[in-house]
């Protein structure tokens, strides 16, 4: 299960980064902001998983 959550976090980060790049390239501030939000959400999810891993040891 932890691998699934880590994979979701990585996927969310990648999607967010891609949206941000596309938004900046097309001067679409809304898309760029949405991408940054999605990337940040993925970062938070990954941090949560790292904390959970630390307590499992």
N, C-alpha and C positions, 0 to 999 in steps of 0.2 A: 504494500500500500504506500509506503514512503516513496518508492520509486515513481509511482503514478503521480503523486503530488509534486515531486521534484520535476518530473517531465512536464507537468502542467505549467509549473512556474517558468521553466525554460522556454516553453512554447509561447506563453503569454509575453515574456520579455522580447522574444524575437518578433512576434506580431506587432508589438508596440513600437519597437525600433523601426520596423519596416514602414509602419504608418507614419511615424514621425519624419522619416527621411522623405517619403513621398509627399507628405504635406508641406515640408519645407521646400522641396524641389518645385512644387506647383504653386507655391505661395498661398496655400490653403491653411490659414492659421487654425481653423477648427479641427482639421484632420491632424495637424501637427500636435495640437494640444491633446487630442484624443489618444494619439500614439504615445505621448509622454505619460499620460495617465495610466494607460494599459501597461506600459513598461514598469512604472512605479509599483503598480499592483503586483506584477510578477516578481519584482525585487522584494516586496514585503512577504509574498508567499514563500520565496526562497529563504529569506531570513527566518521565517517561522519554522521551516523544515530543519534548518541548521540548528536552531535552538532545541527542537525536539530531539535531534540526533545527539546533541551534547548531553542531554539528560538521560538518554538511553544507555550511555556508557558507564 
